[in-house]
């Protein structure tokens, strides 16, 4: 059974993550697992500076108070997590979904997502975490780490969901870009969407060979186009998204040519950061 892993937290992206997961699940006839992780803190490290700043006589009382505060915060985090999961499940139920599983874990966020994605086909995550309002224009560090470590396609949800009837596919001819293109051309996710493959670079024999392969793959899709435009990849792709009013960007998570800096450099990190539309990434 196809499964969508929807990762939520207390950020303003939670509803959008669920709506993107619902769209994918509906298209793929999939079930949905909603995951919320309470990240463990190093209590000793968190208290070390405070406890070291007071006299010996006060240390014990201070640590006892900090333990009580920590326990209270832990109970609050658990209750908040249960509430988030219940609300997300209810939101999906209202849309007619009944194959829904909720998972509530303590531990490392990245490690837990990577563990749970073993049973999933697509991972959906918000563009920013719970501190989104205080970090506008910033790509959450955990989001970037998930994309780096995940072996499944990762859908980075935008602030609000909009059905992706027009899709831009960033293409450089590399293995991950080819994987992304094959998926877009053949998956029920994009069966009714207009696809536009855009390649940034010179009109030379190498790029034309890549585009020939892309056109052969796209014959399986009823509405697709290919363009080769000279320029920097991030600028070319951003202009294509704007010109066509694309509702989703699909791309490989590691590039072959100009896009090889993807997530280990600046190009794709900047693109995900600056895009106001969701980005579906493939390794």
C-alpha positions as CSV (number, residue, x, y, z in Angstrom):
1,X,0.0,0.0,0.0
2,X,1.3,3.4,-0.9
3,X,1.9,5.6,2.1
4,X,2.4,9.4,2.6
5,X,4.4,10.5,5.7
6,X,3.2,13.9,6.8
7,X,5.5,15.5,9.3
8,X,3.9,18.3,11.4
9,X,4.8,20.6,14.3
10,X,3.3,23.7,15.9
11,X,4.4,25.9,13.0
12,X,2.0,27.7,10.6
13,X,2.9,25.2,8.0
14,X,1.1,22.3,9.7
15,X,-2.3,22.7,7.8
16,X,-0.5,23.1,4.5
17,X,1.5,19.9,5.1
18,X,-1.7,18.0,5.8
19,X,-3.3,19.5,2.7
20,X,-0.3,18.6,0.5
21,X,-0.4,15.1,1.9
22,X,-4.1,14.8,1.2
23,X,-3.6,15.9,-2.4
24,X,-0.8,13.2,-2.8
25,X,-2.8,10.5,-1.1
26,X,-5.9,11.2,-3.1
27,X,-3.9,11.0,-6.4
28,X,-2.0,7.9,-5.4
29,X,-4.8,6.1,-3.5
30,X,-2.5,6.1,-0.5
31,X,-2.8,6.0,3.2
32,X,-1.4,8.8,5.4
33,X,0.8,8.6,8.4
34,X,0.9,11.9,10.4
35,X,4.1,12.2,12.5
36,X,4.9,14.6,15.3
37,X,8.2,14.4,17.2
38,X,9.0,15.9,20.6
39,X,12.7,16.6,20.4
40,X,14.6,15.5,23.5
41,X,16.7,18.2,25.2
42,X,20.0,17.7,27.0
43,X,18.7,18.7,30.4
44,X,22.2,18.8,32.0
45,X,23.7,20.9,29.3
46,X,20.6,23.3,29.3
47,X,21.0,23.8,33.1
48,X,24.8,23.9,33.3
49,X,25.3,27.6,32.8
50,X,22.5,28.6,35.2
51,X,23.5,26.3,38.0
52,X,27.1,27.3,37.7
53,X,26.3,30.9,38.2
54,X,25.0,30.6,41.8
55,X,26.6,29.6,45.1
56,X,26.8,26.0,46.2
57,X,24.0,26.4,48.7
58,X,21.5,27.4,46.0
59,X,22.5,24.8,43.4
60,X,20.3,22.0,44.7
61,X,17.2,24.1,45.0
62,X,17.8,25.6,41.6
63,X,18.2,22.2,39.9
64,X,15.1,20.8,41.7
65,X,13.1,23.8,40.4
66,X,14.5,23.4,36.9
67,X,13.6,19.7,37.0
68,X,10.0,20.6,37.9
69,X,9.9,23.2,35.1
70,X,11.3,20.6,32.6
71,X,8.7,18.0,33.6
72,X,5.9,20.6,33.3
73,X,7.2,21.6,29.8
74,X,7.4,17.9,28.8
75,X,3.8,17.3,29.8
76,X,2.8,20.4,27.9
77,X,4.7,19.3,24.8
78,X,3.0,15.9,24.9
79,X,-0.4,17.4,25.2
80,X,0.3,19.9,22.4
81,X,1.5,17.0,20.2
82,X,-1.6,14.9,20.9
83,X,-3.8,18.0,20.1
84,X,-1.9,18.6,16.8
85,X,-2.3,15.0,15.7
86,X,-6.0,14.9,16.6
87,X,-6.6,18.2,14.7
88,X,-4.7,16.9,11.7
89,X,-6.6,13.6,11.7
90,X,-9.9,15.4,12.0
91,X,-8.9,17.7,9.1
92,X,-8.3,14.7,6.9
93,X,-11.4,12.9,8.0
94,X,-13.4,16.0,6.9
95,X,-12.0,15.5,3.5
96,X,-13.1,11.9,3.4
97,X,-9.9,10.1,4.4
98,X,-10.2,7.1,6.7
99,X,-6.8,5.4,6.2
100,X,-5.0,7.6,8.7
101,X,-2.3,6.6,11.2
102,X,-0.9,9.0,13.8
103,X,2.6,8.6,15.3
104,X,3.8,10.5,18.4
105,X,7.5,10.1,19.2
106,X,10.2,11.5,21.5
107,X,13.6,11.7,20.0
108,X,15.6,13.3,17.3
109,X,13.4,14.9,14.6
110,X,15.7,14.0,11.7
111,X,16.4,10.5,12.9
112,X,12.7,9.8,13.5
113,X,11.7,11.0,10.1
114,X,14.4,8.9,8.3
115,X,13.2,5.9,10.4
116,X,9.5,6.3,9.6
117,X,10.1,7.1,5.9
118,X,11.2,3.4,5.4
119,X,7.5,2.6,5.2
120,X,6.6,5.7,3.1
121,X,6.6,6.6,-0.6
122,X,6.7,10.4,-0.1
123,X,7.7,12.5,2.8
124,X,5.8,15.9,3.3
125,X,7.4,18.5,5.5
126,X,6.9,22.2,6.0
127,X,9.3,24.8,4.6
128,X,10.0,26.1,8.1
129,X,9.6,24.9,11.6
130,X,7.7,26.2,14.6
131,X,9.7,29.4,14.7
132,X,8.7,30.3,11.1
133,X,7.2,33.7,12.1
134,X,10.5,34.8,13.6
135,X,12.6,33.6,10.6
136,X,10.9,34.9,7.5
137,X,12.9,34.1,4.3
138,X,14.9,31.4,6.2
139,X,14.9,27.8,5.2
140,X,14.6,25.7,8.4
141,X,17.8,23.8,9.1
142,X,15.9,20.6,9.9
143,X,14.2,20.8,6.6
144,X,17.5,21.0,4.8
145,X,18.9,18.1,6.8
146,X,15.8,15.9,6.1
147,X,16.2,16.6,2.3
148,X,19.9,15.7,2.6
149,X,19.3,12.4,4.4
150,X,16.0,11.2,3.1
151,X,16.1,8.4,0.5
152,X,12.5,9.0,-0.5
153,X,11.0,11.9,-2.5
154,X,10.5,14.9,-0.2
155,X,7.7,17.4,-0.8
156,X,8.6,20.7,0.9
157,X,5.2,22.3,1.4
158,X,4.6,26.0,0.9
159,X,2.7,28.2,3.3
160,X,-0.6,27.4,1.7
161,X,-1.8,24.6,-0.6
162,X,-2.8,25.2,-4.2
163,X,-3.5,22.3,-6.6
164,X,-0.5,22.0,-8.9
165,X,-2.0,22.1,-12.4
166,X,1.1,23.7,-13.8
167,X,4.5,22.2,-12.9
168,X,8.1,23.4,-13.6
169,X,10.7,20.6,-13.7
170,X,14.3,21.8,-13.3
171,X,16.5,19.5,-15.4
172,X,20.3,19.2,-15.9
173,X,20.5,15.7,-17.3
174,X,21.9,14.1,-14.1
175,X,20.7,10.9,-12.5
176,X,18.5,12.6,-9.9
177,X,17.0,15.0,-12.4
178,X,16.2,12.1,-14.7
179,X,14.6,10.3,-11.9
180,X,12.5,13.4,-11.1
181,X,11.4,13.8,-14.7
182,X,10.4,10.1,-15.1
183,X,8.3,10.3,-12.0
184,X,6.6,13.5,-13.1
185,X,5.9,12.1,-16.6
186,X,4.5,8.8,-15.3
187,X,3.0,9.4,-11.8
188,X,-0.7,9.8,-11.2
189,X,0.3,12.9,-9.2
190,X,0.7,14.9,-12.3
191,X,-1.6,13.1,-14.8
192,X,-3.6,16.2,-15.4
193,X,-0.9,18.8,-15.0
194,X,0.9,20.9,-17.5
195,X,4.6,20.0,-17.3
196,X,7.4,22.3,-18.4
197,X,11.0,21.0,-18.4
198,X,13.5,23.8,-18.2
199,X,17.2,23.4,-18.6
200,X,19.7,26.2,-18.0
201,X,22.8,26.2,-20.2
202,X,24.2,26.6,-23.7
203,X,22.7,25.1,-26.8
204,X,25.5,22.5,-27.3
205,X,25.6,18.9,-28.2
206,X,25.7,17.6,-24.6
207,X,22.6,19.6,-23.5
208,X,20.7,18.7,-26.7
209,X,21.4,15.0,-26.0
210,X,19.9,15.4,-22.5
211,X,16.9,17.2,-24.0
212,X,16.4,14.5,-26.6
213,X,16.1,12.0,-23.8
214,X,13.7,14.2,-21.9
215,X,11.4,14.5,-24.9
216,X,11.4,10.8,-25.3
217,X,10.2,10.4,-21.7
218,X,7.6,13.1,-22.0
219,X,5.8,11.4,-24.9
220,X,4.1,9.5,-22.0
221,X,2.6,12.7,-20.8
222,X,-0.2,14.4,-22.7
223,X,0.8,18.0,-21.9
224,X,4.5,18.7,-21.6
225,X,7.1,21.1,-23.1
226,X,10.9,21.4,-23.0
227,X,13.0,24.6,-23.0
228,X,16.8,25.3,-23.0
229,X,17.7,28.7,-21.8
230,X,21.1,30.2,-21.3
231,X,21.7,31.6,-17.9
232,X,22.2,30.8,-14.2
233,X,20.0,27.8,-13.2
234,X,18.4,29.6,-10.2
235,X,17.5,32.6,-12.4
236,X,16.2,30.6,-15.3
237,X,14.1,28.4,-13.2
238,X,12.7,31.3,-11.1
239,X,11.7,33.2,-14.3
240,X,10.0,30.1,-15.7
241,X,8.0,29.6,-12.5
242,X,6.9,33.2,-12.7
243,X,6.1,33.3,-16.4
244,X,4.0,30.2,-16.4
245,X,2.4,30.6,-13.0
246,X,3.8,27.2,-11.9
247,X,2.2,25.8,-8.8
248,X,5.0,23.3,-8.0
249,X,8.7,22.8,-8.7
250,X,10.1,19.3,-9.3
251,X,13.8,18.7,-9.3
252,X,16.6,16.3,-8.4
253,X,18.2,16.7,-5.0
254,X,21.7,16.5,-6.3
255,X,22.8,18.0,-9.5
256,X,25.0,16.9,-12.3
257,X,26.2,20.2,-13.8
258,X,25.4,23.7,-12.7
259,X,22.9,22.3,-10.1
260,X,25.4,20.0,-8.4
261,X,25.8,22.5,-5.5
262,X,22.3,21.5,-4.6
263,X,21.9,21.5,-0.8
264,X,25.7,21.2,-0.3
265,X,26.1,24.6,-1.9
266,X,23.9,27.6,-2.3
267,X,21.8,27.1,-5.5
268,X,19.0,24.8,-4.5
269,X,19.0,25.9,-0.8
270,X,18.4,29.4,-2.2
271,X,15.7,28.2,-4.6
272,X,13.8,26.3,-1.9
273,X,14.2,29.3,0.4
274,X,12.9,31.9,-2.1
275,X,10.2,29.8,-3.8
276,X,6.7,30.5,-2.7
277,X,5.5,27.3,-4.2
278,X,6.1,23.7,-3.0
279,X,9.2,21.8,-4.1
280,X,9.3,18.1,-4.8
281,X,12.8,16.7,-4.5
282,X,14.3,13.5,-5.6
283,X,17.7,11.9,-4.8
